[in-house]
Structures are given as structure tokens and as C-alpha cells.
Amino acid sequence: MNAHLHEIIGAVGAALIVITYLLIQLRRMQVEELRYSLLNALGASFILYSLTVDFNLSAFLIEAFWLLISCLGMAKVLFERARRKEVG
């Protein structure tokens, strides 16, 4: 097998998303944690990078939305942390 760098990066991204989902199912991670959204965003970004070489519109769309939603999740966690510091 002669994998190209973009394929390896994309596979790592897919693995990050699947492992994150597994950790949620095993209750080793909570959806409210920053690392949940961070790992999902990183995974989606890696997959999007791989799509810059072998473009696929439907894969691009799902990963772009996955990244956007993950960024919203990270913003929510960080906003809530800042609010708790303000109050507490």
C-alpha cells in the first residue's frame, strides 16, 4: 500500500471522530467537555484537508458542517467557563 500524506491525514481525522464517539458511548468523555468539540473539530479539519486533493462535494459539506458545529460547541464551553469565573 502506497498511501499519500493527504490520505493518511484524512484517515487520522476519521479515527479522531470515531474514537471521540466511542469515548462518549463508553462514558469516558462528556459532550459538555471542551475536548469533545476540539477532537471533533480537529478530525473534521483533517478530513477537509484530505479533500483538498481528492474533492468530494458531499464529504466536504458534511465535514464543513461538522467543523462549524464543533466550533460552536467550543465557543459555548468557553463562554460558559468565562461566565462562571465572572459569577464565582
PLY file of the C-alpha trace (Angstrom):
ply
format ascii 1.0
element vertex 88
property float x
property float y
property float z
element edge 87
property int vertex1
property int vertex2
end_header
0.00 0.00 0.00
1.36 3.37 -1.00
-0.71 5.94 0.89
-0.25 9.61 0.21
0.11 12.14 3.01
-3.37 13.62 2.45
-4.90 10.13 2.73
-3.08 9.45 6.00
-4.16 12.81 7.43
-7.76 12.13 6.38
-7.67 8.68 7.97
-6.33 10.17 11.21
-9.20 12.67 11.12
-11.75 9.91 10.66
-10.14 7.97 13.52
-10.34 11.02 15.80
-14.05 11.41 15.16
-14.78 7.71 15.66
-12.64 7.46 18.81
-14.36 10.55 20.23
-17.73 8.96 19.60
-16.54 5.73 21.22
-15.36 7.63 24.31
-18.80 9.25 24.59
-20.51 5.86 24.36
-18.15 4.39 26.98
-18.83 7.41 29.21
-15.13 8.28 29.30
-15.91 11.73 27.94
-18.85 14.09 28.26
-20.35 16.11 25.41
-20.05 19.23 27.57
-16.24 18.95 27.72
-14.10 21.19 25.56
-12.04 18.22 24.35
-15.12 16.63 22.78
-15.68 19.52 20.40
-11.95 20.06 19.97
-11.33 16.46 18.86
-14.32 16.60 16.51
-13.11 19.88 15.01
-9.61 18.51 14.57
-10.94 15.35 12.95
-13.16 17.29 10.56
-10.30 19.63 9.71
-8.02 16.71 8.86
-10.69 15.18 6.64
-11.27 18.55 4.95
-7.54 18.78 4.30
-7.60 15.38 2.61
-10.47 16.57 0.43
-8.33 19.38 -0.98
-6.60 16.71 -3.08
-9.44 14.27 -3.76
-12.50 16.52 -3.63
-15.94 15.08 -2.95
-18.77 17.58 -2.53
-20.95 15.55 -0.17
-17.99 14.65 2.06
-16.88 18.28 2.03
-20.33 19.51 3.07
-20.71 17.08 5.97
-17.21 17.83 7.28
-17.65 21.58 6.88
-20.85 21.43 8.95
-19.15 19.07 11.44
-16.37 21.61 11.86
-18.79 24.54 12.17
-20.90 22.77 14.79
-17.79 21.73 16.72
-16.57 25.33 16.73
-19.95 26.44 18.07
-19.63 23.80 20.80
-16.16 25.04 21.75
-17.38 28.64 21.85
-20.27 27.62 24.09
-17.97 25.82 26.54
-15.52 28.72 26.65
-18.33 31.26 27.07
-19.82 29.26 29.95
-16.40 28.99 31.63
-15.89 32.74 31.38
-19.36 33.36 32.76
-18.72 31.06 35.73
-15.48 32.89 36.50
-17.35 36.20 36.39
-20.07 34.98 38.73
-17.91 32.88 41.04
0 1
1 2
2 3
3 4
4 5
5 6
6 7
7 8
8 9
9 10
10 11
11 12
12 13
13 14
14 15
15 16
16 17
17 18
18 19
19 20
20 21
21 22
22 23
23 24
24 25
25 26
26 27
27 28
28 29
29 30
30 31
31 32
32 33
33 34
34 35
35 36
36 37
37 38
38 39
39 40
40 41
41 42
42 43
43 44
44 45
45 46
46 47
47 48
48 49
49 50
50 51
51 52
52 53
53 54
54 55
55 56
56 57
57 58
58 59
59 60
60 61
61 62
62 63
63 64
64 65
65 66
66 67
67 68
68 69
69 70
70 71
71 72
72 73
73 74
74 75
75 76
76 77
77 78
78 79
79 80
80 81
81 82
82 83
83 84
84 85
85 86
86 87
